[in-house]
Amino acid sequence: MIVNSNLWQQFNPRFSSVWRLTLAFATITSFVLVLCIVLIYQLLLGEQTRQVERRLNAEQVRIEGLANEFDKASFFQQLAVFRNEGEILIFWQSDDEQFQQLSFLPNDIPKLPNTLEFPVLDTQRGQIRLLTTGIVNTKHGNIVIATATEHLSRLITEFKTIATWACLVSLLLTCVFGYIFARRHLRRVNYFNNVVEQVQKGDLSARVVHKQHGDEFVKLAKHINTMLDTIEENFALVQGITDNIAHDLKTPLTRLRLQLERQAVQQPELGLEIEQLDTVLHTFDAMLKLTRLEHGQFPLKLEPINCQTLINDLIDILEPSAQQNQQHINVINQGELVLQGDKNLLFQALFNLVENAIKYAGNGATIHITITSNHINISDNGKGVEPTQLSQLTKRFYRGDPARQKEGFGLGLATVKAICERHQLVLTLTSDERGFTSTISVRS
C-alpha cells in the first residue's frame, strides 16, 4: 500500500502539533477510562469478593465457638441445623459420622482465611457450580465450609469483557474523532500556509478567505489580510514613486541626450557619456513598460505566432554574443507551438531568457532551446543559482551575487514574468548541478 508522503507528514507527530495534541488527548482519555474501570472493579466486584471472605470467616468463628461449647455429637447436630438454615455449605467427615453431598473434595483445600475455588456438578440443577471453600480446624475434626460463587465469577468475566470492549471502542472513537478534529484544523493551517507561500512567491493579491465571525482562526485570518493589505499598499506606493521618478526624469534626460549628441559632433569623447545615459533611459523605459504590463495597461496586438520563427530570429541576433563567449546554441524542435499573442512582447520574453543564458552560463557553455507543442525550454550547463534564490529572480531589481558582476538592473526576468502572465502563460525557473533552466509553458 502506497502512503501519500504529504499526508503522512501532516499527521506525523514530529511535524504536526495538532496531531500531537490529538494523540495526547487520546492517551489521557484512555488512561482515565482504564483508571475509572479499575476503580469501579475495586468498588463493586472487589467488595463482593471481600463479602464472601468475611462470610466464610464469620462462619469459621461460629463453628469454632460451637466446637468449644458442645461435645462431638451435639456439635455435629448443630452443624446439621446450620446447614439446613443458611446459605453456607458445610461438609465434614469423621470416623463415626460423615456428611458430604459431593462425590469428592479436593485434597489441597487450605485452612481459612485462605480459600480455594473449584467447580462441582450440581445434579439437582444440572449445572456446574463454582465453590469457594476453606477448612476450619476444630477439636472434633476438620470442617469444610463453602459458598457458591459462580455468579460472582460470571460477573467478573462479564465485567472484564465489557470493560475491554469499552476501552477498545472508546479508544477507537477517540482516535476517529481526534483524526477528524486534527484533519479539520490541519486543513485550515495548511490553507494559511498556502496563502503565505503565494505571498512569498510575489502574489501580493493573495488573501485568506474567512467568515465574518468565528474562532481564533478567523481572527488570525483578519489580521493576516490586514497585514497583506498594508504591505500591498506600501509596495504599490513605493512602486508608484519609482515609476513617477522614472517618468519625470525621462523627459529632462532625453533633452540632455539630445544636447550631448549635438556637442558630440565637436567633442567625440562624449560618446561614452551618451552610452551611459542611454542605459539609464533604457532602464526607465523598462520600468514603465513593466508597470503597464503588470497593471494590464499595455495594449496587446494579438496574432498567431509561430514560436520556431521567433527562436530563429533571436538566434540571428544573439549568435554573435554566444560565439564571443565560445558558446553553442542548440535548437531542438520536438513539435510545433503556435501562440496567440503580441509578437514583440513574446520576442522580448524569449530574448531576455536566451540573453540571460548567454550572459551567466559562462564561457564554453552549451545552451539548449527545446520547442514542443506546449512549452519552450531554455537550459544551459552553467553553474546555475542557489535554489533559495529562484523565487526572488522574478522580482524587480533583484540580482543574485553572480549577477552583480554583470551589467543589468534586475528587470529582465520580472518583465518576462509579466509578459507571460499577460498571455496566460506560465514561467518556471529551476536550477540544479546540471545548470539553469527556464520554461515558458501553456497554462493547462
C-alpha positions in Angstrom: 0.0 0.0 0.0 1.5 3.3 -1.1 1.2 6.1 1.6 0.9 9.7 0.5 4.1 11.3 1.9 2.5 14.7 2.2 -0.4 13.2 4.2 1.9 11.2 6.4 4.0 14.4 7.0 0.8 16.3 8.0 -0.1 13.6 10.6 3.4 12.7 11.7 3.7 13.8 15.4 7.2 15.1 14.7 5.7 17.7 12.2 2.2 18.4 13.4 1.5 19.9 16.8 -2.3 19.5 16.3 -1.8 15.7 15.7 0.5 15.5 18.8 -2.3 17.2 20.8 -4.8 14.8 19.5 -2.7 11.8 20.3 -2.0 13.2 23.8 -5.8 13.7 24.3 -6.5 10.1 23.2 -3.8 8.8 25.6 -5.1 10.8 28.5 -8.7 9.7 27.7 -7.7 6.0 27.6 -5.7 6.3 30.8 -8.7 8.0 32.6 -11.1 5.3 31.2 -8.8 2.5 32.4 -8.5 4.2 35.8 -12.2 4.5 36.1 -12.8 0.8 35.2 -10.2 -0.3 37.8 -11.9 1.9 40.4 -15.3 0.5 39.6 -13.9 -3.0 39.8 -12.4 -2.4 43.2 -15.6 -0.7 44.5 -18.1 -3.3 43.2 -16.6 -6.6 42.4 -13.8 -6.3 44.9 -16.4 -5.5 47.6 -18.4 -8.6 46.7 -15.3 -10.7 46.9 -14.5 -9.3 50.3 -18.0 -10.0 51.4 -17.6 -13.7 50.6 -14.4 -13.8 52.5 -16.0 -12.1 55.5 -18.9 -14.5 55.4 -16.6 -17.5 55.5 -14.5 -16.0 58.3 -17.7 -15.3 60.3 -18.8 -18.9 59.8 -15.4 -20.0 60.9 -15.7 -18.1 64.2 -19.2 -19.5 64.8 -18.1 -23.1 64.1 -15.1 -22.8 66.3 -17.3 -21.4 69.0 -19.7 -24.4 68.7 -16.9 -26.9 68.8 -15.6 -25.4 72.1 -19.2 -25.3 73.6 -20.6 -28.7 72.7 -19.5 -32.3 72.7 -18.9 -34.1 69.5 -22.4 -35.5 68.9 -24.1 -32.2 69.8 -21.6 -30.3 67.7 -22.5 -32.2 64.5 -26.2 -31.9 65.3 -25.8 -28.2 65.4 -23.8 -28.2 62.1 -26.7 -30.1 60.5 -29.1 -27.4 61.7 -26.9 -24.6 60.4 -26.5 -26.5 57.1 -30.3 -26.6 56.5 -30.8 -22.9 57.6 -28.1 -20.9 56.0 -26.5 -20.4 52.6 -23.2 -21.7 53.7 -22.5 -25.3 52.6 -20.9 -27.5 55.4 -19.1 -30.7 54.8 -17.4 -33.0 57.3 -16.0 -36.5 57.6 -15.0 -38.3 60.7 -14.6 -41.9 61.9 -18.1 -42.4 63.2 -20.1 -39.7 61.3 -20.0 -38.4 57.8 -21.9 -35.7 55.9 -20.8 -34.9 52.4 -23.1 -34.1 49.4 -20.2 -34.1 47.0 -18.7 -37.1 45.3 -15.2 -35.8 46.2 -13.4 -33.0 48.0 -10.1 -31.6 46.8 -7.1 -32.7 49.0 -5.5 -29.3 48.9 -8.2 -27.2 50.5 -6.4 -24.6 52.6 -7.2 -23.6 56.2 -9.2 -20.4 56.5 -8.7 -17.5 56.0 -7.1 -18.9 52.8 -9.6 -20.3 50.3 -9.8 -22.4 47.2 -12.2 -22.3 44.3 -13.2 -25.5 42.4 -16.1 -26.4 40.2 -18.6 -29.1 41.1 -21.6 -30.7 39.3 -24.9 -29.9 40.9 -27.0 -32.9 39.9 -30.3 -31.3 41.1 -29.8 -28.2 38.9 -27.9 -29.9 36.2 -25.2 -27.3 36.0 -21.6 -26.7 37.0 -21.3 -24.6 40.2 -18.2 -22.8 41.5 -17.5 -23.2 45.2 -15.2 -21.1 47.3 -14.0 -23.3 50.2 -11.8 -23.4 53.3 -11.1 -25.7 56.2 -12.0 -24.9 59.9 -9.9 -26.9 62.3 -11.8 -27.9 65.4 -11.2 -30.4 68.2 -13.9 -32.6 66.7 -12.3 -32.7 63.3 -11.9 -30.7 60.2 -15.0 -29.0 58.9 -15.1 -27.8 55.2 -17.3 -24.7 54.6 -18.1 -23.4 51.2 -20.3 -20.9 49.4 -21.4 -20.8 45.8 -19.6 -18.0 43.9 -20.3 -18.9 40.2 -22.4 -15.8 39.9 -19.5 -13.7 41.1 -17.1 -15.4 38.8 -19.5 -14.9 35.9 -20.0 -11.3 36.9 -16.2 -10.7 36.9 -15.8 -12.4 33.5 -18.6 -10.3 32.0 -17.2 -7.1 33.6 -13.8 -7.8 32.1 -15.3 -8.4 28.7 -17.4 -5.3 28.8 -14.5 -3.2 30.2 -12.2 -4.5 27.4 -14.7 -3.6 24.7 -15.5 -0.3 26.3 -11.7 0.6 26.3 -11.3 -0.5 22.7 -14.4 1.3 21.4 -13.6 4.4 23.4 -10.0 4.4 22.1 -11.3 3.9 18.5 -13.9 6.7 18.8 -11.3 9.0 20.4 -8.9 8.3 17.5 -11.6 8.7 14.9 -12.9 12.0 16.3 -9.4 13.1 17.0 -8.4 12.4 13.4 -11.5 14.4 12.2 -10.6 17.2 14.6 -6.9 17.2 13.6 -7.7 17.0 9.8 -10.1 19.9 10.1 -7.6 22.1 11.9 -4.7 20.9 9.8 -6.7 21.8 6.6 -7.1 25.3 7.9 -3.5 25.6 8.9 -2.3 24.3 5.5 -4.6 26.8 3.8 -3.0 29.6 5.8 0.5 28.2 4.8 -0.6 28.1 1.1 -1.6 31.7 1.2 1.6 32.7 2.8 3.6 30.8 0.2 1.7 32.6 -2.6 2.7 35.9 -1.0 6.3 34.6 -0.7 6.3 33.9 -4.4 5.3 37.5 -5.1 1.5 37.3 -5.3 0.6 40.2 -3.0 -3.1 39.9 -4.0 -3.5 36.5 -2.2 -5.9 36.7 0.7 -7.3 34.3 3.4 -11.0 33.7 2.8 -12.8 33.7 6.2 -16.2 34.3 7.8 -17.2 37.5 9.4 -17.3 36.0 12.9 -15.7 32.9 14.3 -12.9 31.4 16.3 -9.2 32.3 16.7 -8.5 31.2 13.1 -11.0 33.8 11.8 -9.3 36.5 13.9 -5.9 35.3 12.6 -7.2 35.4 9.0 -8.4 39.0 9.5 -5.0 40.1 10.9 -3.2 38.4 8.0 -5.4 40.1 5.5 -5.0 43.4 7.1 -1.2 43.0 7.1 -1.2 42.0 3.4 -3.4 45.0 2.6 -0.8 47.2 4.3 2.1 45.5 2.5 0.4 45.7 -0.9 -0.4 49.4 -0.3 3.2 50.2 0.7 4.6 48.2 -2.2 2.3 50.0 -4.6 3.3 53.3 -3.1 7.0 52.6 -3.5 6.4 51.2 -7.0 4.4 54.3 -7.9 7.1 56.6 -6.5 9.8 54.9 -8.5 7.6 54.9 -11.7 6.9 58.6 -11.2 10.6 59.4 -10.7 11.4 57.4 -13.9 8.7 59.2 -15.8 9.6 62.7 -14.5 13.3 62.1 -15.2 12.9 60.6 -18.6 12.0 63.9 -20.3 14.9 66.0 -19.0 17.3 63.1 -19.6 16.1 62.8 -23.1 16.7 66.5 -23.6 20.2 66.2 -22.1 21.0 63.3 -24.5 20.0 65.5 -27.5 22.3 68.2 -26.3 25.1 65.8 -25.8 24.6 64.5 -29.3 25.0 68.0 -30.7 28.1 68.5 -28.7 29.5 65.1 -29.6 30.0 66.4 -33.2 32.7 68.6 -31.9 33.7 66.5 -28.8 33.7 62.8 -29.8 34.8 61.8 -26.3 31.2 62.4 -25.1 30.2 59.2 -26.8 30.8 57.2 -23.5 28.5 59.6 -21.6 25.8 59.2 -24.2 26.0 55.4 -23.9 25.7 55.5 -20.1 22.8 57.9 -20.5 21.1 55.5 -23.0 21.4 52.8 -20.4 19.6 54.9 -17.8 16.9 55.8 -20.3 16.5 52.2 -21.3 16.1 51.2 -17.6 13.4 53.9 -17.2 11.6 52.6 -20.3 11.8 49.0 -18.9 10.4 50.1 -15.5 7.5 52.0 -17.1 6.8 49.2 -19.5 6.8 46.6 -16.7 4.4 48.7 -14.7 2.0 48.9 -17.6 2.2 45.2 -18.2 1.6 44.3 -14.5 -1.5 46.6 -14.4 -2.8 45.4 -17.8 -2.4 48.8 -19.3 -0.1 47.7 -22.2 -2.2 47.1 -25.3 -1.7 43.7 -27.0 -1.6 43.2 -30.7 -2.8 39.6 -30.8 -2.0 37.4 -33.8 -1.0 33.8 -34.3 2.8 33.4 -33.7 5.0 30.5 -34.7 7.5 30.2 -31.9 10.0 28.5 -34.2 10.2 31.7 -36.3 10.7 33.8 -33.1 13.5 31.5 -32.0 15.3 31.7 -35.4 15.1 35.5 -35.4 16.5 35.9 -31.9 19.3 33.4 -32.6 20.3 35.5 -35.6 20.7 38.4 -33.2 22.3 36.7 -30.2 24.5 34.2 -32.1 27.5 36.6 -32.3 27.3 37.2 -28.5 27.3 33.4 -27.9 30.2 32.9 -30.3 32.2 35.6 -28.5 31.9 33.5 -25.3 32.7 30.3 -27.1 29.2 29.1 -26.5 27.0 26.9 -28.7 23.2 27.3 -29.1 21.4 24.1 -29.9 17.7 24.2 -31.0 15.7 21.0 -30.6 12.3 21.1 -32.3 10.0 18.4 -30.9 6.7 19.9 -32.0 5.1 23.0 -33.4 4.0 25.6 -30.9 1.7 28.4 -32.1 0.7 31.1 -29.6 -2.0 33.8 -29.8 -0.2 36.9 -28.6 1.8 40.0 -29.1 4.8 39.2 -31.3 7.0 42.0 -29.9 6.3 41.1 -26.3 6.8 37.4 -26.8 10.0 38.0 -28.7 11.3 40.2 -25.9 10.5 37.5 -23.3 12.4 34.8 -25.2 15.2 37.3 -26.0 15.6 38.1 -22.3 15.8 34.4 -21.3 18.3 33.4 -24.0 20.4 36.6 -23.3 20.5 35.7 -19.6 21.7 32.2 -20.5 24.5 33.6 -22.7 25.4 36.1 -20.0 25.5 33.9 -17.0 26.2 30.3 -18.3 29.9 31.0 -18.7 32.5 30.6 -21.4 32.2 27.3 -23.4 28.7 26.6 -22.2 26.0 24.9 -24.3 22.5 26.4 -24.5 19.7 24.1 -25.4 16.4 25.6 -26.7 13.7 22.9 -26.9 10.4 23.6 -28.5 7.4 21.2 -28.0 3.7 21.5 -28.7 3.0 23.1 -25.2 6.2 24.7 -24.0 9.6 26.3 -24.7 12.5 25.1 -22.6 15.8 27.1 -22.4 18.5 25.4 -20.4 22.3 25.7 -20.0 25.0 23.7 -18.4 26.4 26.6 -16.3 26.7 26.9 -12.5 23.1 27.9 -12.0 21.8 29.6 -8.9 21.0 28.6 -5.4 17.5 27.1 -5.1 16.6 29.6 -2.4 17.1 32.4 -4.9 14.7 31.1 -7.5 11.6 32.7 -6.1 13.4 36.1 -5.9 14.7 36.2 -9.5 11.4 37.5 -11.0 11.2 40.4 -8.6 12.1 43.9 -9.6 15.8 44.9 -9.2 16.7 41.6 -7.6 20.2 40.4 -8.6 22.0 37.4 -7.1 25.7 37.5 -6.2 26.9 36.2 -9.6 24.6 38.6 -11.5 26.1 41.6 -9.7 29.3 41.1 -11.7 27.4 41.6 -15.0 25.7 44.7 -16.3 22.0 45.0 -15.7 19.3 46.3 -13.3 17.4 43.1 -12.5 14.3 43.9 -14.6 14.7 41.2 -17.3 13.0 38.2 -15.6 10.4 40.4 -13.9 9.5 41.6 -17.4 9.4 38.0 -18.7 7.0 37.0 -15.9 4.7 40.0 -16.6 4.6 39.2 -20.3 3.8 35.5 -19.6 1.0 36.5 -17.2 -0.5 38.8 -19.8 -0.5 35.9 -22.3 -1.8 33.4 -19.8 1.5 31.5 -19.9 3.5 30.0 -17.0 7.1 30.9 -16.4 9.0 28.2 -14.4 12.6 28.6 -13.2 14.7 25.6 -12.0 18.3 25.1 -11.1 20.5 22.2 -10.1 24.0 20.9 -10.5 23.4 20.4 -14.3 22.7 24.1 -14.8 19.8 26.6 -15.0 16.5 26.1 -16.9 13.7 28.5 -17.7 10.5 27.2 -19.2 7.5 29.0 -20.8 4.5 26.7 -21.0 0.9 26.9 -22.0 -1.4 27.1 -18.9 -3.3 23.8 -18.7 
